[in-house]
Amino acid sequence: MHALSGKIDLIVTKSVSRFARNTVDSLTTVRQLKEKGIEIYFEKENIWTLDSKGELLITIMSSLAQEESRSISENVTWGQRKRFADGKVTVPFGHFLGYDRGEDGNLVLNPNEAVIIQRIFSMFLQGMTPYGIAKQLTADGILSPAKKDKWNAGTIKRILTNEKYKGDALLQKSYTVDFLTKKKKANEGEIPQYYVENNHEAIIEPAVFDLVQNELEKRNPANNRHSGVHIFSGKIKCGECGSWYGSKVWHSNSKYRRMVWQCNHKFNQDEKCKTPHLDEDLIRELFIQATNKLLDDKDEIITNFEAIKVSLFDTSTLEKEQDELQKEIEVVAGMIQQAISSNAHFALDQEEYQNRYNGLVERFGLAKARHTRITEEITDKQIRLSTMSSFLFTLCRQDNLLTEFDENLWSSLVDYVTVYDKEDIRFTFKNGTVIQT
């Protein structure tokens, strides 16, 4: 800036490689300065840019400097990926809430910040949205990971999905696309990732963390279920039409004001649903009754789960078939490529080629479709196992019968409530147990 404004006549630089990262940058800057009559002297290469031979030499030397930058970048990248492969965790500690950098560079729990992380997970399981949590933390004067006064929903969601809070570490979530621009992007399978289990002390119990991931999936807008406005939202279902109950305020302008829950489609259809409305005190009371019945059978539920765990949730056979199908897909893809290449280079019988090509494509499609179904089945089993494990983890920690409503237990144990009539309200718990109150 000073040079272009005429305040500098000569710039002395150690070498071309120190001047710019690539040929284009070097030449552009040199030419801009040259137009203003400002000279650059590169000591190492003994180049004066106002000399007639200067630009040619600059072009050559800049290219060499660019290749040197590439080599250094590749060496650094290799070293970093080798550390990842060895399970050595690297974290940007400047904005990492809950942990400090230990002497070995690994994560060490920060007790004061860990309380904030636990509170965030707890508020989410109580039914609050990331936006609502961010608003509450801001109101309470708690600083964000970046030490700012205001939180945002994106920060909360990143915390809720960060596996490091359960003691594990997924390495190489992003990577540098261009060694010159240093531009980064999320790793979506372009390069290997490494997952290190039990790498450091957990702030959140793994079962609770997995429960939060399942809850995030349920609250996905595509599922059209959870509004996040209230802990009862998306939890109470009409037994007559199958719609969800929503909150309504009665006598809003009088001393008799109260909130009730009723079927959202109660008055939207030709035939009105006959299911009753529920007030919040009744919902809480019925939850306590249903949960205490569940706790009476706690030992039996745990024993039964252990007995069926392997048969219901084991994925080893499916994973073996998944691997075999993946190999089949790769083999057939190679055969298709080879067939196309042969047809391009040799005079083949086109009818015979087309039949072979169609057969390979069909074979590929069948293997791909089966692989997709197997993958979905494995994922489904893993999610159900995680839900069950989280449910049992919460159940095991509850030693005594309930005497009052507990929001955390409501969110952790109840899948949904179905209302048929005043005398028939059924609680479906996350292990599949149905209890009528």
Phi, psi and chi 1 to 4 in degrees:
 res  aa     phi    psi   chi1   chi2   chi3   chi4
   1 MET       -  -47.5 -176.6 -176.6  -64.0      -
   2 HIS   -64.0  -38.7  -72.0  -55.4      -      -
   3 ALA   -65.3  -46.0      -      -      -      -
   4 LEU   -67.2  -25.0  -68.4  174.0      -      -
   5 SER   -86.4    4.1   62.0      -      -      -
   6 GLY    89.1   10.5      -      -      -      -
   7 LYS   -86.8  -13.2  -64.9  179.5 -179.4  179.1
   8 ILE  -127.9  135.5  -63.4  172.5      -      -
   9 ASP  -101.6  -31.7  -62.7  -38.4      -      -
  10 LEU  -139.9  132.9  174.2   65.2      -      -
  11 ILE  -113.1  123.3  -61.9  173.4      -      -
  12 VAL  -105.5  123.3 -179.9      -      -      -
  13 THR  -122.6  143.8  -53.4      -      -      -
  14 LYS   -60.0  -49.6 -177.3   70.1  175.8  175.7
  15 SER  -158.4  167.1   67.6      -      -      -
  16 VAL   -60.1  -39.4  173.2      -      -      -
  17 SER   -65.2  -24.4   61.6      -      -      -
  18 ARG   -83.3  -14.9  -61.0  -73.1 -177.4   89.6
  19 PHE   -83.3  -41.6 -172.4   70.0      -      -
  20 ALA  -157.8  163.4      -      -      -      -
  21 ARG   -83.0  -22.2  -69.6  179.1  -62.4 -170.8
  22 ASN  -150.3  170.8   56.7   64.7      -      -
  23 THR   -59.8  -45.2  -54.0      -      -      -
  24 VAL   -60.4  -47.5  174.7      -      -      -
  25 ASP   -60.9  -42.8  -73.8   -8.9      -      -
  26 SER   -61.1  -52.2  -66.4      -      -      -
  27 LEU   -66.9  -39.6  -66.5  179.7      -      -
  28 THR   -60.2  -46.9  -59.7      -      -      -
  29 THR   -67.6  -42.9  -54.3      -      -      -
  30 VAL   -59.8  -43.7  167.1      -      -      -
  31 ARG   -68.4  -37.8  -75.4  167.9 -179.2  163.8
  32 GLN   -61.2  -43.5  -75.9  178.6  -19.9      -
  33 LEU   -71.2  -35.1  -66.3  170.9      -      -
  34 LYS   -64.2  -37.9 -163.4  172.8 -179.1  178.6
  35 GLU   -63.3  -27.8  -72.4  174.5    0.9      -
  36 LYS   -91.1    3.0  -61.8  -72.3 -174.9  178.9
  37 GLY    76.0   22.1      -      -      -      -
  38 ILE  -101.8  129.3  -60.1  161.5      -      -
  39 GLU  -100.8  149.5 -172.1  161.4   30.6      -
  40 ILE  -119.9  135.0  -53.4  170.4      -      -
  41 TYR  -116.7  122.6  173.3   58.6      -      -
  42 PHE   -99.4  111.4  -62.8   97.8      -      -
  43 GLU   -63.3  -49.1  -69.2 -176.5  -47.8      -
  44 LYS   -61.7  -41.8 -176.2  178.4  176.6 -179.0
  45 GLU   -93.8   -5.9  -64.6   82.3    8.8      -
  46 ASN    55.5   50.2 -167.8   27.8      -      -
  47 ILE  -113.0  130.5  -62.9  173.9      -      -
  48 TRP  -109.8  121.0  -63.5   84.3      -      -
  49 THR   -70.4  -21.4   54.3      -      -      -
  50 LEU   -82.9   -8.2  -66.3 -175.6      -      -
  51 ASP   -69.4  148.2 -173.7  -81.6      -      -
  52 SER   -61.7  -29.3   58.9      -      -      -
  53 LYS   -90.5   -2.0  -60.2  176.6 -177.9  177.2
  54 GLY   -60.9  -46.1      -      -      -      -
  55 GLU   -67.3  -38.8 -173.9  161.3  -44.1      -
  56 LEU   -61.1  -46.0  175.7   59.8      -      -
  57 LEU   -64.1  -39.0  -69.5  170.7      -      -
  58 ILE   -60.6  -44.0  -77.0  -71.5      -      -
  59 THR   -58.5  -47.3  -56.6      -      -      -
  60 ILE   -64.4  -48.7  -64.1  170.1      -      -
  61 MET   -67.7  -35.2  -62.2  -53.4  -62.5      -
  62 SER   -65.7  -39.0  -67.5      -      -      -
  63 SER   -61.5  -43.0  -63.0      -      -      -
  64 LEU   -63.5  -40.5  -66.5  174.9      -      -
  65 ALA   -64.9  -36.8      -      -      -      -
  66 GLN   -65.1  -42.3 -177.3  170.6  -37.0      -
  67 GLU   -65.5  -34.7  -73.7  -53.6  -51.8      -
  68 GLU   -65.3  -40.8 -176.5  179.7   -4.3      -
  69 SER   -62.7  -40.7  -65.5      -      -      -
  70 ARG   -61.1  -45.6 -177.0 -165.8  -58.7  -83.3
  71 SER   -61.4  -44.1  176.6      -      -      -
  72 ILE   -64.0  -43.2  -68.5  170.8      -      -
  73 SER   -61.2  -44.0  175.0      -      -      -
  74 GLU   -65.5  -37.5  -71.6  174.5   -9.0      -
  75 ASN   -65.5  -42.1  -71.1  -22.1      -      -
  76 VAL   -64.6  -43.6  170.5      -      -      -
  77 THR   -61.4  -43.9  -60.4      -      -      -
  78 TRP   -60.7  -44.0 -179.7   89.0      -      -
  79 GLY   -62.9  -40.0      -      -      -      -
  80 GLN   -68.0  -43.2 -170.4  168.3    6.7      -
  81 ARG   -67.4  -32.2  -69.9 -179.6 -174.8  171.3
  82 LYS   -65.3  -39.1 -179.7   66.5  169.1   63.0
  83 ARG   -65.0  -40.4  -72.0 -163.6  -60.0  -84.9
  84 PHE   -62.0  -45.1  -73.3  158.0      -      -
  85 ALA   -61.9  -29.8      -      -      -      -
  86 ASP   -84.2    0.4  -67.9  -20.3      -      -
  87 GLY    81.1   18.2      -      -      -      -
  88 LYS   -88.4  120.8  -64.0  177.8 -179.2  177.2
  89 VAL   -88.9  133.6  178.2      -      -      -
  90 THR  -122.4  127.4  -57.6      -      -      -
  91 VAL  -133.2  138.9  175.1      -      -      -
  92 PRO   -75.2   91.7   27.0  -33.1      -      -
  93 PHE   -69.0  -15.8  -75.3   90.3      -      -
  94 GLY   -56.8  -36.8      -      -      -      -
  95 HIS  -123.7   33.3  -66.1  166.1      -      -
  96 PHE  -108.6  102.3 -161.7   75.7      -      -
  97 LEU   -78.5  130.6 -168.6   68.1      -      -
  98 GLY   110.0  -20.0      -      -      -      -
  99 TYR  -137.1  152.6  -69.4  100.5      -      -
 100 ASP  -115.5  168.6  -62.6  -37.8      -      -
 101 ARG   -83.3  124.3 -174.5 -166.0  -61.6  -84.5
 102 GLY   -80.7  176.3      -      -      -      -
 103 GLU   -61.6  -31.0  -67.3 -178.6    1.0      -
 104 ASP   -90.4    6.7   60.1   -8.3      -      -
 105 GLY    87.5   -3.9      -      -      -      -
 106 ASN   -88.4 -179.1 -152.8  -21.0      -      -
 107 LEU   -82.5  131.3  -62.8  154.1      -      -
 108 VAL  -124.7  129.1  176.1      -      -      -
 109 LEU   -61.9  135.4 -172.1  140.7      -      -
 110 ASN  -103.8  104.9 -178.8  -44.8      -      -
 111 PRO   -56.1  -41.3  -22.6   34.2      -      -
 112 ASN   -65.5  -42.2  -65.1  -32.4      -      -
 113 GLU   -77.8  -28.4  -65.5 -179.9   -8.2      -
 114 ALA   -60.2  -34.3      -      -      -      -
 115 VAL   -60.7  -37.9  173.2      -      -      -
 116 ILE   -65.8  -43.6  -58.4  171.3      -      -
 117 ILE   -61.3  -45.4  -61.5  -60.3      -      -
 118 GLN   -62.0  -38.1  -69.9  166.9  -16.1      -
 119 ARG   -65.1  -40.3 -176.6 -176.8  175.2 -168.3
 120 ILE   -61.2  -46.7  -70.1  170.1      -      -
 121 PHE   -64.6  -40.3  -84.3   78.3      -      -
 122 SER   -64.1  -45.3  176.0      -      -      -
 123 MET   -62.4  -37.5  -73.9 -167.5  -69.4      -
 124 PHE   -64.8  -43.7 -178.6   77.7      -      -
 125 LEU   -70.0  -18.5  -72.6  176.1      -      -
 126 GLN   -80.3   -4.0  -71.7  170.5   16.8      -
 127 GLY   110.8   -3.2      -      -      -      -
 128 MET   -74.6  149.5  -66.3 -178.4   68.5      -
 129 THR   -86.8  162.2   62.0      -      -      -
 130 PRO   -54.5  -37.9  -30.8   37.3      -      -
 131 TYR   -64.0  -44.8  173.1   79.3      -      -
 132 GLY   -64.1  -39.4      -      -      -      -
 133 ILE   -64.5  -45.0  -64.7  170.7      -      -
 134 ALA   -60.3  -42.1      -      -      -      -
 135 LYS   -63.1  -41.4 -172.5  176.6  179.6 -179.2
 136 GLN   -68.0  -43.6 -175.2   62.6   55.7      -
 137 LEU   -64.2  -38.3  -66.4  175.7      -      -
 138 THR   -63.4  -44.3  -60.0      -      -      -
 139 ALA   -63.6  -32.3      -      -      -      -
 140 ASP   -81.2   -2.8  -68.2  -15.3      -      -
 141 GLY    76.1   22.9      -      -      -      -
 142 ILE   -86.9  131.5  -63.4  171.7      -      -
 143 LEU   -75.1  145.2  -64.5  179.5      -      -
 144 SER   -75.1  171.9   72.4      -      -      -
 145 PRO   -54.9  -30.9  -28.3   36.0      -      -
 146 ALA   -86.9   10.8      -      -      -      -
 147 LYS    64.2   33.2  -52.8  -55.2  178.8 -171.9
 148 LYS  -103.1  157.4  -65.6 -178.3  178.7  179.3
 149 ASP   -72.1  -30.5  -65.5  -29.9      -      -
 150 LYS  -105.8  131.4 -171.5  172.5 -178.4  178.9
 151 TRP   -93.5  160.2  -71.4   71.7      -      -
 152 ASN  -133.8  162.1   60.4   63.9      -      -
 153 ALA   -61.7  -34.8      -      -      -      -
 154 GLY   -61.6  -40.7      -      -      -      -
 155 THR   -63.4  -43.5  -60.3      -      -      -
 156 ILE   -61.3  -43.6  -61.6  -62.6      -      -
 157 LYS   -66.5  -36.8 -167.1  163.6 -175.4  179.6
 158 ARG   -64.9  -37.2  -76.9 -168.5  -67.6  -86.6
 159 ILE   -66.3  -44.6  -72.9  173.9      -      -
 160 LEU   -64.5  -24.4  -68.7  171.8      -      -
 161 THR  -106.4    4.6   55.8      -      -      -
 162 ASN   -85.2  111.3 -166.0  -32.8      -      -
 163 GLU   -63.9  -16.1   78.1  -66.8  -26.7      -
 164 LYS   -64.6  -23.8  -67.6 -178.3  179.8   65.1
 165 TYR   -73.6  -12.3  -70.2  120.1      -      -
 166 LYS  -105.3   13.2   69.3  169.0  178.4  171.8
 167 GLY    96.0   -0.7      -      -      -      -
 168 ASP  -104.6  174.6  -62.3  -13.6      -      -
 169 ALA  -148.8  120.2      -      -      -      -
 170 LEU   -94.8  119.3  176.7   62.4      -      -
 171 LEU  -101.1  148.0  -52.6  179.5      -      -
 172 GLN    67.1   53.4 -153.6  152.1 -107.6      -
 173 LYS   -71.9  -25.8  -67.0 -179.9 -179.4  177.8
 174 SER  -136.9  167.5   62.0      -      -      -
 175 TYR  -150.9  162.1   69.0  100.8      -      -
 176 THR   -84.0  121.2  -58.1      -      -      -
 177 VAL   -77.3  -44.1  179.7      -      -      -
 178 ASP  -128.8  123.3 -170.9  -28.0      -      -
 179 PHE   -68.1  -18.6   75.4   94.4      -      -
 180 LEU   -84.6  -49.9  -66.9  173.4      -      -
 181 THR   -83.4  -16.1   63.2      -      -      -
 182 LYS    62.8   22.2  -53.8  -59.2 -179.2 -174.1
 183 LYS   -69.2  135.1 -178.8 -178.8  177.8 -178.5
 184 LYS  -112.4  157.0  -73.0 -179.4  170.4  -90.0
 185 LYS  -147.1  159.7   78.4  172.8  -71.1  -71.2
 186 ALA   -65.7  137.5      -      -      -      -
 187 ASN   -78.2  110.5 -177.6    5.0      -      -
 188 GLU  -110.3   33.8  -61.9  174.8  -23.1      -
 189 GLY   105.4   -0.2      -      -      -      -
 190 GLU   -66.9  -34.6  -64.9   90.2  -15.7      -
 191 ILE  -133.4  161.7   57.0  175.3      -      -
 192 PRO   -64.5  147.7  -18.3   30.3      -      -
 193 GLN  -116.2  156.0  -71.2 -175.6  -40.7      -
 194 TYR  -129.9  132.9  -54.5   92.7      -      -
 195 TYR  -113.8  120.6 -164.0   90.0      -      -
 196 VAL  -108.7  117.3 -177.0      -      -      -
 197 GLU   -88.7  148.0  -65.5 -177.7  -24.4      -
 198 ASN    51.0   44.7  -57.2  -44.3      -      -
 199 ASN   -76.6  -29.3  175.5   72.4      -      -
 200 HIS  -156.6  175.3   51.1  -86.4      -      -
 201 GLU   -66.8  131.2 -175.5  178.2   -4.0      -
 202 ALA   -82.6  145.7      -      -      -      -
 203 ILE   -92.6  -35.8  -67.0  176.4      -      -
 204 ILE  -114.5  132.9  -56.3  -60.8      -      -
 205 GLU   -59.3  136.6  -69.8  -73.6  -13.7      -
 206 PRO   -51.8  -39.8  -28.2   35.9      -      -
 207 ALA   -64.5  -38.7      -      -      -      -
 208 VAL   -68.1  -41.7  175.0      -      -      -
 209 PHE   -59.7  -45.7 -177.5   87.8      -      -
 210 ASP   -64.7  -35.7  -68.0  -17.4      -      -
 211 LEU   -62.1  -39.8  179.0   62.8      -      -
 212 VAL   -64.6  -39.9  166.8      -      -      -
 213 GLN   -63.5  -40.1  -53.3  -41.1  -60.9      -
 214 ASN   -65.1  -39.4  -68.0  -22.8      -      -
 215 GLU   -66.6  -38.3 -171.2   65.5   19.8      -
 216 LEU   -61.0  -40.9  -79.7  166.3      -      -
 217 GLU   -64.6  -41.3  177.4   61.8   26.1      -
 218 LYS   -64.9  -34.9  -75.1 -177.5 -179.6  178.7
 219 ARG   -82.3   -0.5  -63.3 -170.6 -166.0 -174.7
 220 ASN   -55.3  132.4 -170.9  -50.5      -      -
 221 PRO   -52.4  -29.5  -26.5   33.9      -      -
 222 ALA   -64.4  -25.0      -      -      -      -
 223 ASN   -81.9  -15.2  -66.3  -28.7      -      -
 224 ASN    51.0   45.9 -166.8   28.1      -      -
 225 ARG  -126.4  -48.6  174.4  171.9  171.0 -176.6
 226 HIS  -102.1  121.5 -173.9   93.4      -      -
 227 SER   -90.1  -24.2   69.9      -      -      -
 228 GLY    76.3    1.3      -      -      -      -
 229 VAL   -72.5  -35.6  174.6      -      -      -
 230 HIS  -147.0  155.3 -165.8  -78.2      -      -
 231 ILE   -65.2  -21.1   58.0  168.9      -      -
 232 PHE   -89.2   -7.7  -63.3  145.7      -      -
 233 SER   -63.4  132.4  -61.9      -      -      -
 234 GLY    69.2   19.2      -      -      -      -
 235 LYS  -119.8  -16.0  -74.4  -80.6 -165.2  176.9
 236 ILE  -117.6  125.6  -54.6  172.9      -      -
 237 LYS  -117.9  143.2 -176.6 -172.5  -65.5 -174.1
 238 CYS   -77.5  124.1  174.7      -      -      -
 239 GLY   -74.8  -11.3      -      -      -      -
 240 GLU   -92.2  -48.5 -170.6  168.4  -36.7      -
 241 CYS  -111.4  -10.2   72.6      -      -      -
 242 GLY    85.2    0.1      -      -      -      -
 243 SER   -77.8  162.5  -61.1      -      -      -
 244 TRP   -84.6  150.1  -64.7  105.0      -      -
 245 TYR   -78.0  145.3  -92.4   44.0      -      -
 246 GLY  -126.2  163.9      -      -      -      -
 247 SER   -85.8  143.0   59.8      -      -      -
 248 LYS  -134.9  142.4  -53.3  -70.7 -175.8  -66.8
 249 VAL  -101.5  123.1  177.6      -      -      -
 250 TRP  -102.0  145.4  -75.3    5.4      -      -
 251 HIS    52.1   49.9  -52.4  -68.0      -      -
 252 SER   -62.1  -25.5   58.6      -      -      -
 253 ASN  -107.1   20.3  -63.5  -39.1      -      -
 254 SER  -132.7  175.2   74.7      -      -      -
 255 LYS   -70.6  -11.3   64.3  180.0 -179.6  178.9
 256 TYR   -92.1   12.1  -58.5  106.6      -      -
 257 ARG   -55.6  132.1 -174.4 -177.9 -169.1  -82.6
 258 ARG  -156.3  159.2   64.5 -178.6  177.2  129.6
 259 MET  -103.7  133.4 -179.8 -179.2  -73.1      -
 260 VAL  -127.3  164.6  -60.4      -      -      -
 261 TRP  -120.2  131.4  -67.5   76.6      -      -
 262 GLN  -147.1  164.9   66.8 -177.7   28.0      -
 263 CYS   -57.7  130.8  174.4      -      -      -
 264 ASN   -64.5  -22.9  -77.1  -32.6      -      -
 265 HIS  -106.0   18.0  -69.6  172.8      -      -
 266 LYS   -57.4  -38.1 -170.2  173.3 -176.6   69.3
 267 PHE  -117.2   17.5  -58.1  109.3      -      -
 268 ASN  -102.1   -0.5  -66.4  -13.9      -      -
 269 GLN  -122.0  165.1  -60.4  174.4  -10.1      -
 270 ASP   -60.9  -42.9  -65.9  -25.1      -      -
 271 GLU  -102.9  117.2  -65.5 -175.2   10.6      -
 272 LYS   -71.8  141.0  -62.0  178.1 -178.6  178.8
 273 CYS   -68.3  139.4  -68.2      -      -      -
 274 LYS   -94.7    2.6  -61.8 -179.4  178.5   63.6
 275 THR   -66.2  142.9   48.2      -      -      -
 276 PRO   -79.0  161.1   31.2  -36.2      -      -
 277 HIS   -81.3  160.0   68.1  -91.8      -      -
 278 LEU  -128.6  137.4  -55.4  174.8      -      -
 279 ASP   -93.2  162.4   62.9   44.8      -      -
 280 GLU   -65.7  -35.2  -63.7 -167.9  -13.2      -
 281 ASP   -62.8  -38.0  -72.1  -19.6      -      -
 282 LEU   -67.8  -41.4  177.2   60.3      -      -
 283 ILE   -59.6  -44.7  -62.8  170.9      -      -
 284 ARG   -63.5  -43.4  -67.5 -174.6  175.2   94.3
 285 GLU   -63.2  -44.7 -179.6 -175.2  -27.1      -
 286 LEU   -65.4  -35.9  -66.0  176.2      -      -
 287 PHE   -62.0  -43.6  167.6   71.4      -      -
 288 ILE   -60.5  -43.5  -67.6  171.8      -      -
 289 GLN   -61.8  -48.8  -66.0  175.9   19.0      -
 290 ALA   -64.9  -42.0      -      -      -      -
 291 THR   -66.7  -38.4  -57.5      -      -      -
 292 ASN   -65.8  -36.0  -75.9  -21.0      -      -
 293 LYS   -63.4  -39.5  -71.2 -179.5 -177.9  178.9
 294 LEU   -64.3  -43.4 -175.3   77.1      -      -
 295 LEU   -65.0  -29.3  -69.8  169.9      -      -
 296 ASP   -61.5  -30.4  -76.3  -22.2      -      -
 297 ASP  -103.7   18.4  -61.3  -32.2      -      -
 298 LYS   -55.9  -50.3  179.5  169.8   73.3  171.5
 299 ASP   -61.0  -41.4  -66.9  -21.2      -      -
 300 GLU   -66.1  -39.9 -177.0 -180.0  -10.1      -
 301 ILE   -62.2  -44.3  -69.6  171.6      -      -
 302 ILE   -65.2  -43.5  -66.2  170.5      -      -
 303 THR   -62.2  -44.4  -58.5      -      -      -
 304 ASN   -63.6  -39.8  -70.4  -18.4      -      -
 305 PHE   -62.6  -45.0  173.4   72.6      -      -
 306 GLU   -62.2  -32.2  -68.1  -59.4  -33.6      -
 307 ALA   -71.8  -34.5      -      -      -      -
 308 ILE  -102.6   -3.7   65.2  171.7      -      -
 309 LYS   -55.1  -49.8 -178.3  177.3  178.1  179.8
 310 VAL   -66.8  -46.8  174.2      -      -      -
 311 SER   -67.4  -33.3   59.9      -      -      -
 312 LEU   -86.7  -34.3  -79.7 -175.7      -      -
 313 PHE  -117.4   -1.4  -57.5  112.9      -      -
 314 ASP   -67.5  132.2  179.2   61.2      -      -
 315 THR  -116.9    9.2   59.2      -      -      -
 316 SER   -62.2  -41.7   56.7      -      -      -
 317 THR   -66.2  -42.2  -57.8      -      -      -
 318 LEU   -64.7  -40.0  -69.4  172.0      -      -
 319 GLU   -66.4  -35.2  -72.4  172.1    2.7      -
 320 LYS   -64.6  -44.7 -177.0  178.7  179.1 -178.3
 321 GLU   -65.5  -37.1 -176.3  177.5   -3.1      -
 322 GLN   -60.2  -43.3 -175.9 -173.1   43.9      -
 323 ASP   -64.0  -42.6  -70.6  -19.6      -      -
 324 GLU   -64.0  -41.3  -68.5  172.2   -8.4      -
 325 LEU   -66.1  -37.2  -74.1  165.9      -      -
 326 GLN   -62.4  -41.7 -177.8   60.3   40.1      -
 327 LYS   -64.3  -41.5  -69.0  175.3 -176.7  175.3
 328 GLU   -60.8  -43.8  166.2   76.5   -5.2      -
 329 ILE   -60.1  -44.5  -71.2  169.2      -      -
 330 GLU   -66.5  -40.4  -68.8  171.5    1.3      -
 331 VAL   -64.3  -47.4  167.7      -      -      -
 332 VAL   -66.8  -37.5  177.2      -      -      -
 333 ALA   -60.6  -40.1      -      -      -      -
 334 GLY   -65.3  -39.4      -      -      -      -
 335 MET   -66.3  -38.0  -66.5  172.1   69.8      -
 336 ILE   -64.3  -44.9  -68.5  172.5      -      -
 337 GLN   -61.8  -41.6 -174.7   64.7   38.2      -
 338 GLN   -65.6  -40.3 -174.1  177.7   19.3      -
 339 ALA   -63.5  -43.8      -      -      -      -
 340 ILE   -62.4  -43.5  -66.5  171.5      -      -
 341 SER   -63.8  -42.6  178.5      -      -      -
 342 SER   -63.2  -40.7  -63.7      -      -      -
 343 ASN   -67.2  -28.7 -170.0   53.3      -      -
 344 ALA   -76.9  -25.6      -      -      -      -
 345 HIS  -107.4  -16.9  -68.9   87.4      -      -
 346 PHE  -129.3  153.8  -57.0  102.0      -      -
 347 ALA   -82.2   93.5      -      -      -      -
 348 LEU  -100.5  157.8  -57.9  179.5      -      -
 349 ASP   -66.8  116.1 -178.3  -74.8      -      -
 350 GLN   -68.9  -33.0  -72.7  -55.0  -66.3      -
 351 GLU   -66.4  -43.3 -175.9  177.6   -7.8      -
 352 GLU   -65.2  -41.0 -176.8  179.4  -26.7      -
 353 TYR   -64.1  -44.7  161.7   73.1      -      -
 354 GLN   -63.7  -39.6 -163.0   62.1   48.7      -
 355 ASN   -63.1  -43.1  -71.1  -23.7      -      -
 356 ARG   -66.0  -43.3  173.0  170.8  169.5   73.3
 357 TYR   -62.3  -46.5  174.8   79.8      -      -
 358 ASN   -62.2  -39.0  -69.1  -18.3      -      -
 359 GLY   -64.1  -41.6      -      -      -      -
 360 LEU   -67.1  -40.9  -71.4  171.2      -      -
 361 VAL   -63.3  -41.3  168.7      -      -      -
 362 GLU   -64.5  -43.1 -177.4 -179.8    2.4      -
 363 ARG   -60.9  -42.7 -179.3  178.0  164.1 -173.9
 364 PHE   -62.3  -45.2  179.6   88.6      -      -
 365 GLY   -61.9  -41.5      -      -      -      -
 366 LEU   -64.5  -44.1  -69.4  172.2      -      -
 367 ALA   -65.0  -41.0      -      -      -      -
 368 LYS   -65.1  -43.9 -174.8   69.2  174.1  175.1
 369 ALA   -63.8  -42.7      -      -      -      -
 370 ARG   -65.4  -40.2  177.0   62.1 -179.4  164.6
 371 HIS   -61.7  -40.5 -175.6  -84.6      -      -
 372 THR   -64.2  -44.3  -60.3      -      -      -
 373 ARG   -63.4  -42.4  -71.8 -164.1  -61.8  -87.3
 374 ILE   -63.1  -43.8  -69.4  -68.8      -      -
 375 THR   -61.1  -42.7  -58.6      -      -      -
 376 GLU   -64.9  -37.8  -69.9  173.2  -10.3      -
 377 GLU   -66.7  -41.1 -167.3  172.2  -18.0      -
 378 ILE   -62.8  -46.1  -69.6  171.6      -      -
 379 THR   -60.9  -41.9  -58.7      -      -      -
 380 ASP   -62.1  -44.5  177.7   65.0      -      -
 381 LYS   -63.0  -41.2  -77.9  179.8  176.3  -75.8
 382 GLN   -65.7  -40.3  -70.0  172.4  -19.8      -
 383 ILE   -65.9  -43.5  -70.5  174.1      -      -
 384 ARG   -66.0  -37.7  -72.5 -167.4  -69.2  123.1
 385 LEU   -64.8  -42.7  174.7   59.6      -      -
 386 SER   -62.8  -42.4  174.6      -      -      -
 387 THR   -62.6  -44.6  -59.0      -      -      -
 388 MET   -64.2  -43.5  -79.3  -69.1  -67.2      -
 389 SER   -63.3  -42.2  -61.7      -      -      -
 390 SER   -65.1  -41.0  -59.5      -      -      -
 391 PHE   -60.7  -48.4  169.6   85.1      -      -
 392 LEU   -67.3  -34.7  -68.7  172.2      -      -
 393 PHE   -59.7  -44.6  172.4   79.2      -      -
 394 THR   -68.1  -41.9  -55.7      -      -      -
 395 LEU   -62.2  -43.1 -164.9   65.4      -      -
 396 CYS   -63.8  -32.8  -71.5      -      -      -
 397 ARG   -76.6  -14.9  -68.2 -179.2   62.5 -175.0
 398 GLN   -90.6   98.0 -172.7   62.5   34.8      -
 399 ASP   -83.3  -29.4  -65.1  -34.1      -      -
 400 ASN  -114.9  158.5  -57.0  -45.3      -      -
 401 LEU   -67.1  153.3  -64.4  178.3      -      -
 402 LEU   -77.1  141.0  -66.2 -174.1      -      -
 403 THR  -116.5  -14.8   56.4      -      -      -
 404 GLU  -147.8  161.6   59.0 -176.4   24.7      -
 405 PHE   -68.1  137.0 -178.3   77.6      -      -
 406 ASP  -125.2  113.9 -172.5  -49.3      -      -
 407 GLU   -62.1  -39.2  -70.5 -171.8   -4.5      -
 408 ASN   -62.7  -42.3  -73.8  -27.3      -      -
 409 LEU   -67.5  -38.4  -73.1  178.3      -      -
 410 TRP   -56.8  -49.6  165.9  -90.7      -      -
 411 SER   -68.9  -34.5  -60.7      -      -      -
 412 SER   -82.7  -31.3  -58.2      -      -      -
 413 LEU  -101.7  -38.2  -62.8  179.4      -      -
 414 VAL   -88.1  128.1  176.3      -      -      -
 415 ASP   -83.6  -55.0 -167.2    8.4      -      -
 416 TYR  -163.1  167.1   57.7   88.2      -      -
 417 VAL  -120.4  134.6  179.7      -      -      -
 418 THR  -112.4  126.4  -52.1      -      -      -
 419 VAL  -104.4  119.9 -178.8      -      -      -
 420 TYR  -103.7  -49.9  -67.7   93.4      -      -
 421 ASP  -157.4 -176.7   57.9   51.9      -      -
 422 LYS   -62.2  -28.8  -71.9 -175.0  176.9 -179.9
 423 GLU   -98.1    2.6  -54.3  -58.7  -36.1      -
 424 ASP  -139.5   85.5 -172.0    1.4      -      -
 425 ILE  -121.5  120.3  -62.2  174.8      -      -
 426 ARG  -113.6  130.4  -55.5  174.8 -165.2  178.0
 427 PHE   -97.0  121.4  -77.2   72.5      -      -
 428 THR  -101.8  113.8  -59.9      -      -      -
 429 PHE   -87.0  167.2  -69.1   90.5      -      -
 430 LYS   -71.2   -9.8  -69.2 -174.6  178.0  178.8
 431 ASN   -93.3    1.8   70.6  -32.8      -      -
 432 GLY    97.3   -8.9      -      -      -      -
 433 THR   -66.0  132.0  -60.5      -      -      -
 434 VAL  -113.3  126.2  178.8      -      -      -
 435 ILE  -124.5  124.7  -66.4  179.1      -      -
 436 GLN   -91.7  136.3 -177.7  177.2  -13.7      -
 437 THR  -113.3      -   56.5      -      -      -
